[in-house]
Amino acid sequence: MTEEKNKHLPTWEIETTHPDIYDALITGLREIVDPELGMDIIQLGLVRNVKIEDNSALLTMILTTPFCPYGPSMMETTRKKAEKVLGVTTKINYGTEAWDPTMMEEGIGDDWGLY
């Protein structure tokens, strides 16, 4: 992926440590859609970091709202998808960062009239 397409994403540790599987993980995670917003978790910028160490992965994820009724389901689906793509046991860490629309993929906010 080009930097232009990824500039909305925070820098994930996996991009540096395992660049060979970075694009496959992005592609896999794009399959997970927030049912209320109709956008995938990459478009929304919900995955904040992914790192692999000691033959396991830790994915840090936030939600658009802490009270999202689909949150637990989306997080578990994300964990399973990451585990399948990465081929290692994966855990989800619920991040403390508050989501805001500037975390969305470039151009997506235009549809909402935000930018």
Contact map, one row per residue, 1 for C-alpha under 8 A:
1110110000000000000000100000000000000000000000000000000000000000000000000000000000000000000000000000000000000000000
1111110000000000000000000000000000000000000000000000000000000000000000000000000000000000000000000000000000000000000
1111111000000000000000000000000000000000000000000000000000000000000000000000000000000000000000000000000000000000000
0111111000000000000000000000000000000000000000000000000000000000000000000000000000000000000000000000000000000000000
1111111100000000000000000000000000000000000000000000000000000000000000000000000000000000000000000000000001000000000
1111111110000000000000000000000000000000000000000000000000000000000000000000000000000000000000000000000010000000000
0011111111000000000000000000000000000000000000000000000000000000000000000000000000000000000000000000000011000000000
0000111111000000000000000000000000000000000010000000000000000000000000000000000000000000000000000000001111000000000
0000011111110000000000000000000000000000010010010000000000000000000000000000000000000000000000000000001010000000000
0000001111110000000000000000000000000000000000011000000000000000000000000000000000000000000000000000000000000000000
0000000011111010000000000000000000000000000000011000000000000000000000000000000000000000000000000000000000000000000
0000000011111111000000000000000000000000000000011110000000000000000000000000000000000000000000000000000000000000000
0000000000111111100000000000000000000000000000001111000000000000000000000000000000000000000000000000000000000000000
0000000000011111111001000000000000000000000000001111000000000000000000000000000000000000000000000000000000000000000
0000000000111111111001000000000000000000000000000000000000000000000000000000000000000000000000000000000000000000000
0000000000011111111000000000000000000000000000000000000000000000000000000000000000000000000000000000000000000000000
0000000000001111111000000000000000000000000000000001000000000000000000000000000000000000000000000000000000000000000
0000000000000111111111000000000000000000000000000000000000000000000000000000000000000000000000000000000000000000000
0000000000000111111111100000000000000000000000000000000000000000000000000000000000000000000000000000000000000000000
0000000000000000011111100000000000000000000000000000000000000000000000000000000000000000000000000000000000000000000
0000000000000000011111111000000000000000000000000000000000000000000000000000000000000100000000000000000000000000000
0000000000000110011111111100000000000000000000000000000000000000000000000000000000000000000000000000000000000000000
1000000000000000001111111110000000000000000000000000000000000000000000000000000000000000000000000000000000000000000
0000000000000000000011111111000000000000000000000000000000000000000000000000000000001000000000000000000000000000000
0000000000000000000011111111100000000000000000000000000000000000000000000000000001001100000000000000000000000000000
0000000000000000000001111111110000000000010000000000000000000000000000000000000000000000000000000000000000000000000
0000000000000000000000111111111000000000000000000000000000000000000000000000000000000000000000000000000000000000000
0000000000000000000000011111111100000000000000000000000000000000000000000000000011001000000000000000000000000000000
0000000000000000000000001111111100000001110000000000000000000000000000000000010011000000000000000000000000000000000
0000000000000000000000000111111110000001111000000000000000000000000000000000000000000000000000000000000000000000000
0000000000000000000000000011111110000001000000000000000000000000000000000000000000000000000000000000000000000000000
0000000000000000000000000001111111000001100000000000000000000000000000000100110000000000000000000000000000000000000
0000000000000000000000000000011111100111100000000000000000000000000000000100000000000000000000000000000000000000000
0000000000000000000000000000000111111111100000000000000000000000000001000100000000000000000000000000000000000000000
0000000000000000000000000000000011111110000000000000000000000000000001000000000000000000000000000000000000000000000
0000000000000000000000000000000001111100000000000000000000000000000000000000000000000000000000000000000000000000000
0000000000000000000000000000000001111110000000000000000000000000000000000000000000000000000000000000000000000000000
0000000000000000000000000000000011111111000000000000000000000000000000000000000000000000000000000000000000000000000
0000000000000000000000000000000011101111101100000000000000000000000000000000000000000000000000000000000000000000000
0000000000000000000000000000111111000111111100000000000000000000000000000000000000000000000000000000000000000000000
0000000000000000000000000000110111000011111111100000000000000000000000000000000000000000000000000000000000000000000
0000000010000000000000000100110000000001111111100000000000000000000000000000000000000000000000000000000110000000000
0000000000000000000000000000010000000011111110000000000000000000000000000000000000000000000000000000000110010000000
0000000000000000000000000000000000000011111111000000000000000000000000000000000000000000000000000000101110000000000
0000000110000000000000000000000000000000111111110000000000000000000000000000000000000000000000000000001110000000000
0000000000000000000000000000000000000000110111110000000000001111000000000000000000000000000000000010001000000000000
0000000000000000000000000000000000000000110011111100000000111100000000000000000000000000000000000000000000000000000
0000000011110000000000000000000000000000000011111100000000111100000000000000000000000000000000100000000000000000000
0000000001111100000000000000000000000000000000111110000000111000000000000000000000000000000000000000000000000000000
0000000000011100000000000000000000000000000000111111000011110000000000000000000000000000000000000000000000000000000
0000000000011100000000000000000000000000000000001111100011100000000000000000000000000000000000000000000000000000000
0000000000001100100000000000000000000000000000000111111111000000000000000000000000000000000000000000000000000000000
0000000000000000000000000000000000000000000000000011111110000000000000000000000000000000000000000000000000000000000
0000000000000000000000000000000000000000000000000001111100000000000000000000000000000000000000000000000000000000000
0000000000000000000000000000000000000000000000000001111110000000000000000000000000000001100000000000000000000000000
0000000000000000000000000000000000000000000000000001111111000000000000000000000000000001111000000000000000000000000
0000000000000000000000000000000000000000000000000111101111100000000000000000000000100101111000000000000000000000000
0000000000000000000000000000000000000000000000000111000111110000000000000000000000000000011110000000000000000000000
0000000000000000000000000000000000000000000000111110000011111000000000000000001000000000011110000000000000000000000
0000000000000000000000000000000000000000000000111100000001111100000000000000000000000000000111100000000000000000000
0000000000000000000000000000000000000000000001111000000000111110000000000010000000000000000111100000000000000000000
0000000000000000000000000000000000000000000001110000000000011111000000000000000000000000000001111110000000000000000
0000000000000000000000000000000000000000000001000000000000001111110100100000000000000000000000000110000000000000000
0000000000000000000000000000000000000000000001000000000000000111110100000000000000000000000000000111000000000000000
0000000000000000000000000000000000000000000000000000000000000011111100000000000000000000000000000110000000000000000
0000000000000000000000000000000000000000000000000000000000000011111100100000000000000000000000000000000000000000000
0000000000000000000000000000000000000000000000000000000000000000111110100000000000000000000000000000000000000000000
0000000000000000000000000000000000000000000000000000000000000011111111100000000000000000000000000000000000000000000
0000000000000000000000000000000000000000000000000000000000000000001111110000000000000000000000000000000000000000000
0000000000000000000000000000000001100000000000000000000000000000000111111100000000000000000000000000000000000000000
0000000000000000000000000000000000000000000000000000000000000010011111111110000000000000000000000000000000000000000
0000000000000000000000000000000000000000000000000000000000000000000011111111000000000000000000000000000000000000000
0000000000000000000000000000000000000000000000000000000000000000000001111111100000000000000000000000000000000000000
0000000000000000000000000000000111000000000000000000000000000000000001111111110000000000000000000000000000000000000
0000000000000000000000000000000000000000000000000000000000001000000000111111111000000000000100000000000000000000000
0000000000000000000000000000000000000000000000000000000000000000000000011111111100000000000100000000000000000000000
0000000000000000000000000000000100000000000000000000000000000000000000001111111110000000000000000000000000000000000
0000000000000000000000000000100100000000000000000000000000000000000000000111111111000000000000000000000000000000000
0000000000000000000000000000000000000000000000000000000000100000000000000011111111100000011100000000000000000000000
0000000000000000000000000000000000000000000000000000000000000000000000000001111111110000010000000000000000000000000
0000000000000000000000000001100000000000000000000000000000000000000000000000111111111000000000000000000000000000000
0000000000000000000000001001100000000000000000000000000000000000000000000000011111111110010000000000000000000000000
0000000000000000000000000000000000000000000000000000000010000000000000000000001111111111110000000000000000000000000
0000000000000000000000000000000000000000000000000000000000000000000000000000000111111111000000000000000000000000000
0000000000000000000000011001000000000000000000000000000000000000000000000000000011111110000000000000000000000000000
0000000000000000000010001000000000000000000000000000000010000000000000000000000001111111000000000000000000000000000
0000000000000000000000000000000000000000000000000000000000000000000000000000000001111111100000000000000000000000000
0000000000000000000000000000000000000000000000000000001110000000000000000000000000110111110000000000000000000000000
0000000000000000000000000000000000000000000000000000001110000000000000000000000000100011111000000000000000000000000
0000000000000000000000000000000000000000000000000000000111100000000000000000001101100001111100000000000000000000000
0000000000000000000000000000000000000000000000000000000111100000000000000000001000000000111110000000000000000000000
0000000000000000000000000000000000000000000000000000000001111000000000000011001000000000011111000000000000000000000
0000000000000000000000000000000000000000000000000000000001111000000000000000000000000000001111100000000000000000000
0000000000000000000000000000000000000000000000000000000000011100000000000000000000000000000111110000000000000000000
0000000000000000000000000000000000000000000000010000000000011100000000000000000000000000000011111000000000000000000
0000000000000000000000000000000000000000000000000000000000000100000000000000000000000000000001111100000000000000000
0000000000000000000000000000000000000000000000000000000000000100000000000000000000000000000000111110000000000000000
0000000000000000000000000000000000000000000000000000000000000111100000000000000000000000000000011111000000000000000
0000000000000000000000000000000000000000000001000000000000000111100000000000000000000000000000001111101000000000000
0000000000000000000000000000000000000000000000000000000000000001000000000000000000000000000000000111111100000000000
0000000000000000000000000000000000000000000100000000000000000000000000000000000000000000000000000011111100001000010
0000000000000000000000000000000000000000000000000000000000000000000000000000000000000000000000000001111100001000000
0000000110000000000000000000000000000000000111000000000000000000000000000000000000000000000000000011111110000000000
0000000100000000000000000000000000000000011110000000000000000000000000000000000000000000000000000001111111011000000
0000011110000000000000000000000000000000011110000000000000000000000000000000000000000000000000000000001111111000000
0000101100000000000000000000000000000000000000000000000000000000000000000000000000000000000000000000000111111000000
0000000000000000000000000000000000000000000000000000000000000000000000000000000000000000000000000000000011111110000
0000000000000000000000000000000000000000001000000000000000000000000000000000000000000000000000000000000111111111000
0000000000000000000000000000000000000000000000000000000000000000000000000000000000000000000000000000110111111111111
0000000000000000000000000000000000000000000000000000000000000000000000000000000000000000000000000000000000111111111
0000000000000000000000000000000000000000000000000000000000000000000000000000000000000000000000000000000000111111110
0000000000000000000000000000000000000000000000000000000000000000000000000000000000000000000000000000000000011111110
0000000000000000000000000000000000000000000000000000000000000000000000000000000000000000000000000000000000001111111
0000000000000000000000000000000000000000000000000000000000000000000000000000000000000000000000000000100000001111111
0000000000000000000000000000000000000000000000000000000000000000000000000000000000000000000000000000000000001100111
